[in-house]
Amino acid sequence: MQSVEKPLGAAGPLVENESNQRPSWRVTWQEMMVVGRERWSLIWKPLALMVAVFLAFYYLPLGWPRFDNALFESLELTKWYAQEHVILCLLPAFYIAGAIAVFVSQGSVMRYLGAGANKVLSYGVASVSGTVLAVCSCTVLPLFAGIHRMGAGLGPAIAFLYSGPAINVLAIVMTAAVLGPSLGIARAVGAITFSVVIGLIMAMLYRREEQAKVKAQAMMPAPEVTRPLWQNAVYFGSMVGILVFANWGKPQEISGLWGAIYTAKWAITAGFGLLLAFALWRWFGVLWWKVAAIVLITAGAALLFPTQPQVPFIVGLIGLTVLTSTAQDEMGDWFDQSWGFAKQILPLLLMGVLISGFLLGRPGHEGLIPSEWVAAAVGGNTLLSNFVASFLGAFMYFATLTEVPIVQGLVGAGMGQGPALALLLAGPALSLPNMLVIRSVLGTQKTVVFVTLVIVFATLTGWMYGAWIA
């Protein structure tokens, strides 16, 4: 019997195809859907994008003062970000992430942070590691991508991702000094709790993937140990020391321990640089004259530019880049991995900073959204005001320690204590640039779930804290 196609919407009995015993109109509809999707991806989607871009430029509101100022703030924020964070924060972080991928065995990562590791151990290590690093929401991303790629469980990786920028000891001390001890304590307790609880929730929501990961990791052979653990610890400790002390924030008063560290930050950074040079020569097989040449050139730059410590820092980075990019052994692998992270992360970060600056401006300056709208929306202690504070904080970009004076200004403009805590819990840990990169690592769904959890927990915590204070 021949197959008879039935027009869509026509009445009458269905005629089945002898080959597959299914209604022929259903096959035709499926084929139409496939063709439609292909035409959408090949023709209509690019055409829609072109039309949208054309209309955006056609109706570009140039000459409107607020729009022009928002464009200026977008470029200013990106310029400031490039000057203050790319060289000192991101480039060392890329090298650390690349080193994790090359020199840290996958077995070690899985032992302490893997999906099947002891929960107390894995979440404790993740939160403590973030506390030690004390980096911003963008600098933590290469490190997060590195441990995730090496097999860390989703929960511990998320705990590390949140704790790095959120549990900053100096920022918490500064919060207590500027905004009050109760707010500083609440921020510390909330941030530590968030890092563990949100990580546990993410692991529970995606437990099937985690269980599959545990089974796959159990079948992997034991890794070969090429050098003792203490040598790797010194090597990584030197790079983490460079990252931490090169970005040591200026305290309000140059006195006491924090002030003394800030005054000597570049000398301490240089000491960690020499320790890294020694490790590369002694334990990683780099020829001594190459290491000595980089050290001498960097020291010469420091003598020539004594008031511009970034110059020798850049010279040292260039020397390390030349050394690793021309090598053929594990040093070459180190560069390749670091470069891979840079290509994946840096363009998304810069695009996110541009958008964030356009919408919200720099600290102390307005973008497209008027600051009085923000101040009015976060007054009092309603659920809505706490949600607005959490939501805006999640999308704003905060450099390390800048969130404290920003919140101080908003509190002076009428911001409630609850929304202030909500912003401090959501803001430093998230930003629009941060979200774009997380999506490239985890995918859209997990990123949306993580961001939603942070905003919801920050909203509820801020609301309860505000009610308790009142």
C-alpha positions in Angstrom: 0.0 0.0 0.0 1.3 3.4 -0.9 2.0 6.1 1.6 -0.5 8.9 1.3 0.4 12.3 2.8 -2.4 14.1 4.6 -2.5 17.9 4.5 -2.1 19.6 7.8 -5.5 20.4 9.3 -7.5 18.2 6.9 -10.2 15.8 8.2 -10.4 12.1 7.7 -8.6 9.0 9.0 -4.8 8.9 9.4 -2.9 6.9 6.8 0.1 5.1 8.1 3.4 4.5 6.2 4.2 0.8 5.9 7.9 1.4 6.4 7.7 2.8 9.9 4.0 2.4 10.9 3.7 6.1 11.8 1.3 8.7 10.4 3.0 10.4 7.4 1.8 13.8 8.4 3.9 13.5 11.6 7.0 12.7 9.6 6.3 15.7 7.4 5.8 18.0 10.4 9.1 16.8 11.9 10.9 17.5 8.6 9.3 20.9 8.5 10.6 21.6 12.0 14.1 20.5 11.1 14.1 22.7 8.0 12.7 25.6 10.0 15.5 25.3 12.6 18.1 25.1 9.9 16.8 28.2 8.2 16.6 30.0 11.5 20.2 29.3 12.3 21.5 29.9 8.8 19.3 32.8 7.6 16.8 34.3 10.1 19.0 34.5 13.2 21.9 36.3 11.5 19.4 38.5 9.7 17.6 39.4 12.9 20.9 40.2 14.6 21.9 42.4 11.6 18.6 44.3 11.8 18.9 44.7 15.5 22.4 46.2 15.2 21.3 48.4 12.4 18.4 49.8 14.3 20.5 50.3 17.4 22.9 52.5 15.4 20.1 54.1 13.4 18.4 55.4 16.6 21.6 55.9 18.6 20.7 58.7 21.0 23.9 60.7 20.6 23.6 64.2 22.0 21.5 63.1 24.9 23.7 64.1 27.9 23.0 61.0 30.0 23.7 58.6 27.1 26.9 60.4 26.2 28.0 60.4 29.8 27.2 56.6 30.0 29.4 56.0 27.0 32.2 58.0 28.6 31.8 56.1 31.9 31.9 52.8 30.1 35.2 53.6 28.5 36.6 55.2 31.7 35.7 52.1 33.7 37.3 49.8 31.1 40.4 52.0 31.0 40.7 51.9 34.8 40.1 48.2 34.8 42.9 47.6 32.3 45.3 49.8 34.2 44.6 48.6 37.7 43.5 44.9 37.3 44.6 43.3 34.1 48.4 43.5 34.7 48.5 43.1 38.5 45.5 40.7 39.0 44.5 38.8 35.9 47.9 38.0 34.3 49.3 36.4 37.5 45.9 34.6 38.0 46.2 33.2 34.4 49.6 31.9 35.2 48.4 30.3 38.4 45.5 28.7 36.6 47.8 27.4 33.9 50.1 26.0 36.6 47.2 24.2 38.3 46.4 22.5 34.9 50.0 21.4 34.3 51.7 20.9 37.7 48.9 19.8 40.0 47.9 16.2 39.4 44.2 15.5 38.8 44.3 13.0 41.6 45.3 15.7 44.1 42.5 17.9 43.0 40.0 15.1 43.3 41.4 14.0 46.6 40.7 17.4 48.3 38.1 19.0 46.0 36.6 16.2 44.0 33.0 15.2 43.9 33.7 12.1 46.0 36.0 13.8 48.5 35.1 14.2 52.2 32.6 17.0 52.4 34.1 18.7 55.5 37.6 18.5 53.9 36.6 19.7 50.4 34.4 22.6 51.5 36.8 23.6 54.2 39.7 23.7 51.7 37.6 25.6 49.2 36.5 28.3 51.6 40.0 28.6 53.2 41.7 28.9 49.8 39.3 31.7 48.9 40.0 33.5 52.2 43.8 33.3 51.6 43.6 34.7 48.0 41.3 37.6 48.8 40.8 38.5 45.2 38.0 40.3 43.3 35.2 38.6 41.4 37.1 38.6 38.1 40.5 37.6 39.3 39.1 34.4 40.9 37.7 33.2 37.6 40.9 31.8 36.0 41.6 29.9 39.3 38.0 28.6 39.4 38.2 27.5 35.8 41.5 25.8 36.5 40.3 23.6 39.4 37.0 22.9 37.7 38.8 21.7 34.6 41.1 19.5 36.7 38.1 17.6 38.2 37.0 19.5 41.3 33.4 18.8 42.3 30.8 21.3 41.5 30.0 22.1 45.1 33.6 22.8 46.3 34.3 24.7 43.0 31.3 26.9 43.7 32.4 27.4 47.3 35.8 28.5 46.1 34.3 30.8 43.4 32.1 32.6 46.0 34.6 32.6 48.9 37.5 34.1 46.9 36.1 37.6 46.5 33.5 37.5 49.3 35.6 36.4 52.3 38.3 39.0 52.1 39.7 39.5 55.6 40.9 43.1 55.0 37.5 44.0 53.4 35.7 42.6 56.4 37.9 44.4 58.9 37.4 47.6 56.9 33.6 47.0 56.9 33.6 46.7 60.6 35.7 49.9 61.0 33.7 52.1 58.6 30.2 50.7 58.7 30.1 49.3 62.3 31.2 46.1 64.0 27.7 44.4 63.7 27.7 44.8 59.9 31.3 43.6 59.7 30.5 40.5 61.8 27.3 39.8 59.8 29.2 40.1 56.5 31.9 37.6 57.7 29.4 35.1 59.0 27.1 35.4 56.0 29.9 35.1 53.5 31.4 32.0 55.1 28.0 30.4 55.4 27.0 31.3 51.8 30.1 29.7 50.3 29.4 26.3 51.9 25.6 26.3 51.7 25.4 27.5 48.1 28.0 25.0 47.1 26.1 22.2 48.8 22.8 23.2 47.1 24.5 23.3 43.7 26.0 19.8 44.3 22.6 18.5 45.4 20.8 20.0 42.4 23.2 18.4 39.9 23.9 15.3 42.0 23.5 12.9 39.0 26.3 14.7 37.1 28.4 14.6 40.3 27.8 10.9 40.8 28.8 10.2 37.1 31.9 12.3 37.8 32.7 10.2 40.9 32.4 7.0 38.9 34.6 8.3 36.1 37.3 9.5 38.5 37.3 6.2 40.3 38.4 4.5 37.1 41.3 6.8 36.5 44.8 5.5 37.2 46.9 6.9 40.1 49.0 9.9 38.9 52.7 9.8 38.8 54.5 12.1 41.3 57.2 14.0 39.5 58.3 16.2 42.5 57.6 16.3 46.2 54.5 18.1 47.5 56.5 20.6 49.4 58.3 21.8 46.3 55.0 22.3 44.5 53.7 24.1 47.6 56.6 26.5 47.5 56.2 27.1 43.8 52.4 27.8 44.1 52.9 29.8 47.3 55.3 32.1 45.6 52.8 32.9 42.8 50.0 33.3 45.2 52.2 35.7 47.3 52.9 37.7 44.2 49.2 38.0 43.4 48.1 38.8 47.0 50.7 41.4 47.9 50.9 43.1 44.5 47.2 43.9 45.0 47.3 44.6 48.7 44.7 47.4 49.2 45.5 50.7 50.9 43.9 50.8 54.4 42.3 54.0 55.7 45.2 54.7 58.0 48.8 53.8 57.2 49.4 52.4 60.6 49.4 49.1 62.4 49.9 45.7 60.7 47.8 46.4 57.6 49.6 49.7 57.0 53.0 48.2 57.5 52.2 45.5 55.0 50.9 48.1 52.5 54.1 50.1 52.9 56.3 47.1 52.2 54.0 45.4 49.7 56.4 45.8 46.7 59.4 44.6 48.7 57.4 41.5 49.8 56.2 41.0 46.2 59.9 41.1 45.0 60.8 38.5 47.7 58.1 36.1 46.4 59.4 36.8 42.8 62.9 35.7 43.8 61.4 32.6 45.5 59.6 31.7 42.2 62.8 32.2 40.3 64.7 29.9 42.6 61.9 27.2 42.3 62.0 27.4 38.5 65.8 26.9 38.4 66.2 24.4 41.2 63.1 22.1 40.8 61.7 22.8 37.3 64.8 22.5 35.2 65.0 26.0 33.8 68.6 27.0 32.9 70.2 29.1 35.5 71.4 31.8 33.1 67.8 32.4 31.8 66.5 32.8 35.3 69.4 35.1 36.2 68.8 37.2 33.1 65.2 37.8 34.0 66.0 38.6 37.6 68.7 41.1 36.6 66.6 42.9 34.0 63.7 43.1 36.4 66.0 44.5 39.2 67.4 47.0 36.7 63.9 48.2 35.9 63.2 48.6 39.6 66.3 50.8 40.0 65.4 52.9 36.9 61.8 53.4 38.0 61.8 53.4 41.8 58.4 55.3 42.0 56.7 53.2 39.4 56.6 49.6 40.8 54.3 48.4 38.0 57.2 48.8 35.5 59.5 46.1 37.0 56.3 44.0 37.6 55.5 44.1 33.8 59.2 43.5 32.9 59.1 40.3 35.1 55.9 39.1 33.5 57.3 39.7 30.0 60.4 37.7 31.0 58.3 34.8 32.3 56.2 34.9 29.2 59.3 34.8 26.9 60.8 32.0 29.0 57.7 29.8 29.0 56.4 30.5 25.4 59.7 29.4 23.9 60.1 26.2 25.9 59.2 22.8 24.6 58.8 20.9 27.9 56.4 21.4 30.8 57.3 25.1 30.9 55.8 25.3 27.4 52.7 23.5 28.5 52.4 26.0 31.4 52.3 28.9 28.9 49.9 27.0 26.6 47.4 26.4 29.4 47.7 30.0 30.7 47.2 31.4 27.2 44.1 29.2 26.8 42.6 30.7 29.9 43.4 34.2 28.8 41.8 33.7 25.4 38.6 32.3 27.0 38.2 34.8 29.9 39.7 38.2 29.1 37.4 39.2 26.1 34.3 38.3 28.1 35.6 40.3 31.1 36.3 43.4 29.1 32.9 43.2 27.4 31.2 42.8 30.7 33.1 45.8 32.2 32.0 47.9 29.2 28.4 47.1 29.7 28.6 47.4 33.5 30.2 50.9 33.2 27.6 52.0 30.7 24.7 51.0 32.9 26.0 51.8 36.4 29.1 53.9 35.9 32.2 54.0 38.0 32.3 54.2 41.8 31.2 57.8 42.5 30.0 58.4 39.0 26.7 57.8 37.3 26.0 55.6 34.2 22.8 55.3 32.3 20.8 54.5 35.5 20.5 57.5 37.8 22.0 57.1 41.2 19.0 58.6 42.9 16.9 55.7 41.5 19.2 53.3 43.2 19.2 55.2 46.5 15.4 55.4 46.5 15.0 51.7 45.8 17.2 50.5 48.6 15.8 52.7 51.4 14.1 51.0 54.4 14.2 47.3 55.0 11.5 45.7 52.9 12.0 42.5 50.9 11.9 44.6 47.7 14.6 47.0 48.9 16.9 44.1 49.9 16.2 42.3 46.6 17.1 45.5 44.6 20.3 45.9 46.6 21.2 42.3 46.0 20.3 42.4 42.3 22.2 45.6 41.5 25.1 44.5 43.6 25.3 41.3 41.6 25.6 43.1 38.3 27.9 45.9 39.4 31.6 45.5 39.3 33.4 46.1 42.6 37.2 46.1 42.8 38.6 44.8 46.0 37.8 47.1 49.0 35.8 49.6 46.8 32.5 48.2 48.0 32.9 49.6 51.5 33.1 53.3 50.5 30.3 52.8 48.0 28.0 51.3 50.6 29.1 54.1 53.0 27.9 56.7 50.5 24.6 54.8 49.9 23.9 54.5 53.6 24.5 58.3 53.9 21.9 58.7 51.1 19.3 56.7 53.0 20.2 53.1 52.4 18.9 50.7 55.1 21.2 48.4 57.1 19.6 45.3 55.7 20.1 46.3 52.0 23.6 47.4 52.9 24.4 43.8 54.1 22.6 42.3 51.1 24.8 44.4 48.7 28.0 43.4 50.6 27.1 39.7 50.3 26.1 39.8 46.6 28.2 42.5 45.2 31.9 41.5 45.7 31.2 37.8 44.8 29.4 38.6 41.5 29.5 41.0 38.6 28.3 41.1 35.0 31.8 40.3 33.7 32.0 37.5 36.2 28.7 36.0 35.1 29.7 36.0 31.4 32.9 34.0 32.2 31.1 31.6 34.6 28.6 30.8 31.8 31.5 29.9 29.5 32.7 27.4 32.1 29.6 26.0 33.6 26.9 26.7 31.0 23.8 28.9 31.1 21.7 26.8 33.4 24.2 26.4 36.2 25.2 30.0 36.0 21.6 31.2 36.3 21.1 28.9 39.3 24.2 30.1 41.0 23.4 33.8 40.5 19.8 33.2 41.7 21.0 31.5 44.8 23.4 34.3 45.7 20.7 37.0 45.1 18.0 35.1 47.1 20.3 34.3 50.0 21.6 37.8 50.1 18.1 39.2 50.0 16.8 37.1 52.8 19.9 37.6 55.0 19.8 41.3 54.5 16.1 41.4 55.3 16.5 39.4 58.5 19.5 41.4 59.6 17.7 44.7 59.0 14.7 43.4 61.1 17.0 42.3 63.9 18.9 45.7 63.9 15.6 47.6 64.0 
